[in-house]
Amino acid sequence: MSVPKAISENLRVLLSFDVEEFDLPLEMGAKISEDDMFEISKIGTERLLNLLDDYNIEATFFSTTDFALHEKDIIRRIIDSGHELASHGCNHQQPSLDYFESKSILERSFDCLISGYRQPRMGNVDYIKLKKAGYKYDSSLHPTFMPGRYNHLKRPKTPFFQHGIMEIPVSVTPALRIPLFWLALQAYPMHVYKSLCKRALLNAELLVLYFHPWQFADLTLANVKIPAAIKYNSGDKLLTRLAELILFLKKYNAEFLTFSHFYEKAL
């Protein structure tokens, strides 16, 4: 497959958040209660919504149905605040190709239209089944190499259509495909991260970023055993970093859009 040209004509930023139960400790063999998994993600989501309100920008929240049904008030606030709700499957701990089920549950529970999907842990998707389930776009492609996760170095870095579904890959740098994903905002020096984001944005006229709400809770206070790198710069420090990034991107008159709004403008 040849790499397509960027669809967007102007500088556009798509902020996204994977709203899920904080199951990372379980993935790493540590213990965490179910209540804590939901509470930590809830706290982070509330903080993010406050920040987005402050800067009057819209974003897309990919939510598991497990989280959405457990924290209905938060999901309703996401929708009422003008953000987009999209599907992140049913269960983050045991992901499956539950495209139709997750879409149906979210639409039925919150009386909204679900247009987009993101597979937990950026897993591979079946575009034909996504189309049959009624989705318009997917954002499960991270076109880089991460040991133990995936090798997508030969996949397109800009949006393309596959079996009637628009794939919106998350952003990487143009040449070396350095990831700009959730951990990068915590780990990279801010001047480096902003420079890499600028390079990606100006190259493709599009910047697609994803984070997790649980990162914006203070993980240093969480009584769970996870690597120090994941606790590093979490909570208020990360909120400050995200605010700094938003202000930096606004200097370039970048338009912040939900994924659905981007999809509509690109047609």
C-alpha positions as CSV (number, residue, x, y, z in Angstrom):
1,M,0.0,0.0,0.0
2,S,1.4,3.4,-1.0
3,V,1.5,6.1,1.6
4,P,-1.3,8.6,0.8
5,K,-1.1,12.4,0.9
6,A,-2.4,14.1,4.0
7,I,-6.1,14.7,3.9
8,S,-6.2,17.9,5.8
9,E,-5.5,21.3,4.2
10,N,-5.0,23.3,7.4
11,L,-3.1,22.7,10.6
12,R,-5.4,20.5,12.7
13,V,-4.9,18.9,16.1
14,L,-6.9,15.9,17.2
15,L,-6.6,15.3,21.0
16,S,-7.8,11.9,22.2
17,F,-8.1,10.1,25.5
18,D,-8.5,6.4,26.1
19,V,-11.0,6.2,28.9
20,E,-10.6,2.9,30.6
21,E,-10.3,1.2,33.9
22,F,-6.7,1.6,35.2
23,D,-5.6,-2.0,34.5
24,L,-2.0,-1.3,33.8
25,P,-0.8,-2.7,37.2
26,L,-2.6,-6.0,36.4
27,E,-0.8,-6.1,33.0
28,M,2.5,-5.8,34.9
29,G,1.6,-8.5,37.5
30,A,0.8,-6.1,40.3
31,K,-2.4,-5.9,42.4
32,I,-5.1,-3.2,42.3
33,S,-8.7,-3.3,43.4
34,E,-11.5,-2.8,40.9
35,D,-12.7,0.3,42.8
36,D,-9.2,1.9,42.5
37,M,-9.0,1.1,38.8
38,F,-12.2,3.0,38.2
39,E,-11.6,5.8,40.7
40,I,-8.1,6.7,39.4
41,S,-9.4,7.0,35.8
42,K,-12.4,9.0,37.0
43,I,-10.2,11.5,38.8
44,G,-8.0,11.9,35.8
45,T,-11.0,12.4,33.4
46,E,-12.5,15.1,35.6
47,R,-9.2,17.0,35.6
48,L,-8.9,16.7,31.9
49,L,-12.5,18.0,31.3
50,N,-11.7,21.0,33.5
51,L,-8.6,21.7,31.5
52,L,-10.3,21.4,28.2
53,D,-13.1,23.7,29.4
54,D,-10.5,26.3,30.4
55,Y,-9.0,26.4,26.9
56,N,-12.3,25.9,25.1
57,I,-11.2,23.0,22.9
58,E,-12.9,19.8,21.9
59,A,-11.4,16.3,22.1
60,T,-12.4,12.7,21.5
61,F,-12.8,10.2,24.3
62,F,-12.5,6.6,23.4
63,S,-14.2,4.8,26.3
64,T,-14.6,1.1,27.2
65,T,-18.2,0.2,28.0
66,D,-17.1,-1.2,31.3
67,F,-15.9,2.3,32.4
68,A,-18.8,4.1,30.8
69,L,-21.4,2.0,32.6
70,H,-19.6,2.3,35.9
71,E,-19.1,6.1,35.6
72,K,-22.1,7.3,33.7
73,D,-22.0,10.8,35.1
74,I,-18.5,11.4,33.7
75,I,-19.5,10.1,30.3
76,R,-22.6,12.4,30.3
77,R,-20.3,15.3,31.2
78,I,-18.0,14.4,28.2
79,I,-21.0,14.5,25.8
80,D,-22.6,17.6,27.4
81,S,-19.3,19.5,27.2
82,G,-19.3,19.1,23.4
83,H,-16.7,16.4,23.2
84,E,-17.0,13.2,21.2
85,L,-17.6,9.8,22.7
86,A,-16.1,6.9,20.7
87,S,-15.7,3.2,21.4
88,H,-12.7,1.6,23.0
89,G,-14.2,-1.9,23.2
90,C,-16.0,-3.4,26.1
91,N,-13.2,-4.6,28.4
92,H,-9.7,-3.3,28.4
93,Q,-8.2,-6.2,30.3
94,Q,-9.6,-8.8,27.9
95,P,-9.9,-7.0,24.6
96,S,-11.8,-8.7,21.8
97,L,-13.3,-7.6,18.4
98,D,-16.6,-6.5,20.0
99,Y,-17.2,-3.7,17.5
100,F,-21.0,-4.0,17.3
101,E,-21.6,-4.7,21.0
102,S,-19.5,-1.8,22.3
103,K,-21.1,0.6,19.8
104,S,-24.6,-0.6,20.6
105,I,-24.1,-0.3,24.4
106,L,-22.7,3.2,24.3
107,E,-25.4,4.5,21.9
108,R,-28.2,2.8,23.9
109,S,-26.9,4.0,27.2
110,F,-26.1,7.6,26.3
111,D,-28.5,8.3,23.4
112,C,-25.6,9.4,21.1
113,L,-24.1,8.3,17.8
114,I,-20.8,6.4,18.0
115,S,-18.7,6.9,14.8
116,G,-15.2,5.9,15.8
117,Y,-13.3,3.0,17.3
118,R,-9.9,2.4,18.9
119,Q,-8.7,-1.1,19.8
120,P,-7.3,-1.5,23.3
121,R,-3.5,-1.4,23.3
122,M,-3.6,-0.3,19.6
123,G,-4.3,-3.9,18.4
124,N,-5.1,-4.8,14.8
125,V,-8.7,-4.3,13.6
126,D,-10.9,-5.9,11.0
127,Y,-12.0,-3.0,8.7
128,I,-14.7,-5.0,7.0
129,K,-16.3,-5.8,10.4
130,L,-16.0,-2.2,11.6
131,K,-17.8,-1.1,8.4
132,K,-20.6,-3.6,9.0
133,A,-20.9,-2.4,12.6
134,G,-21.6,1.1,11.4
135,Y,-18.3,2.9,12.2
136,K,-16.9,5.7,10.0
137,Y,-13.4,5.8,11.3
138,D,-10.8,3.9,13.3
139,S,-7.7,5.2,15.2
140,S,-5.9,2.0,16.2
141,L,-2.8,2.4,14.1
142,H,0.4,3.5,15.7
143,P,2.8,3.6,12.7
144,T,6.1,3.0,14.6
145,F,8.0,0.1,16.3
146,M,7.6,-0.7,19.9
147,P,9.2,-3.9,21.2
148,G,6.7,-6.4,22.5
149,R,3.8,-4.4,21.1
150,Y,3.9,-4.0,17.3
151,N,5.9,-3.2,14.3
152,H,4.1,-0.8,12.0
153,L,7.0,0.9,10.4
154,K,5.7,0.3,6.9
155,R,2.2,1.5,7.5
156,P,1.0,4.9,6.4
157,K,1.5,7.9,8.8
158,T,-1.4,9.9,7.5
159,P,-5.2,9.2,7.2
160,F,-6.3,6.7,4.5
161,F,-9.4,4.7,3.7
162,Q,-9.6,0.9,4.0
163,H,-12.8,-1.0,3.1
164,G,-14.8,2.2,3.6
165,I,-13.3,3.0,7.0
166,M,-11.1,6.1,7.4
167,E,-8.0,5.1,9.4
168,I,-6.6,8.0,11.4
169,P,-3.1,6.9,12.7
170,V,-1.7,8.5,15.8
171,S,1.2,10.8,15.0
172,V,4.9,10.0,14.9
173,T,7.7,12.2,13.6
174,P,8.2,12.3,9.9
175,A,11.6,10.6,9.3
176,L,12.5,8.4,12.3
177,R,8.8,7.7,13.4
178,I,9.6,8.7,17.0
179,P,6.4,8.1,18.9
180,L,4.5,11.1,20.4
181,F,2.2,8.8,22.4
182,W,1.0,9.0,26.0
183,L,4.3,8.2,27.8
184,A,6.3,10.7,25.7
185,L,4.5,13.7,27.2
186,Q,5.6,12.5,30.6
187,A,9.1,11.4,29.7
188,Y,10.5,13.8,27.1
189,P,11.8,17.2,28.1
190,M,9.0,19.6,27.2
191,H,11.1,21.6,24.7
192,V,11.9,18.3,22.9
193,Y,8.3,17.1,22.9
194,K,7.0,20.4,21.6
195,S,9.6,20.5,18.9
196,L,8.7,16.9,17.8
197,C,5.0,17.7,17.8
198,K,5.6,20.8,15.7
199,R,7.6,18.8,13.2
200,A,4.9,16.3,12.8
201,L,2.2,18.9,12.6
202,L,3.9,21.0,9.9
203,N,4.8,18.0,7.9
204,A,1.4,16.4,7.7
205,E,-0.7,19.4,8.6
206,L,-2.2,17.1,11.2
207,L,-1.3,16.1,14.7
208,V,-3.0,13.1,16.3
209,L,-2.2,12.5,20.0
210,Y,-3.5,10.1,22.6
211,F,-3.3,10.0,26.4
212,H,-5.0,8.2,29.2
213,P,-7.0,10.0,31.9
214,W,-5.3,7.9,34.7
215,Q,-2.0,9.6,33.8
216,F,-3.5,12.9,35.1
217,A,-4.3,11.4,38.5
218,D,-1.4,11.6,41.0
219,L,0.0,8.1,40.5
220,T,2.7,8.8,43.1
221,L,-0.1,8.5,45.7
222,A,-1.5,5.3,44.3
223,N,-0.7,2.3,46.4
224,V,0.3,0.1,43.4
225,K,3.5,-1.2,42.1
226,I,4.2,0.2,38.7
227,P,7.4,1.5,37.1
228,A,8.7,4.8,38.3
229,A,8.7,6.1,34.7
230,I,4.9,5.8,34.6
231,K,4.5,7.7,37.9
232,Y,7.0,10.3,36.8
233,N,5.4,13.7,35.9
234,S,1.9,12.3,36.5
235,G,-1.0,14.2,38.0
236,D,-0.8,18.0,38.2
237,K,2.6,18.0,36.6
238,L,1.2,16.3,33.5
239,L,-1.8,18.7,33.4
240,T,0.6,21.6,33.4
241,R,2.5,19.9,30.5
242,L,-0.6,19.4,28.5
243,A,-1.7,23.0,29.0
244,E,1.8,24.1,27.9
245,L,1.5,22.0,24.8
246,I,-2.0,23.4,24.0
247,L,-0.8,26.9,24.2
248,F,2.2,26.1,22.1
249,L,0.1,24.6,19.3
250,K,-2.4,27.5,19.4
251,K,0.5,29.8,18.4
252,Y,0.4,28.1,15.0
253,N,-3.3,28.7,14.7
254,A,-3.9,25.0,14.8
255,E,-7.6,24.0,14.9
256,F,-8.5,21.5,17.6
257,L,-11.1,19.1,16.3
258,T,-12.9,15.9,17.3
259,F,-12.1,12.9,15.1
260,S,-15.7,13.0,13.7
261,H,-15.4,16.7,12.8
262,F,-12.1,15.9,11.1
263,Y,-13.7,13.1,9.2
264,E,-16.5,15.3,8.0
265,K,-14.2,18.1,6.9
266,A,-12.0,15.6,5.0
267,L,-14.8,14.2,2.9
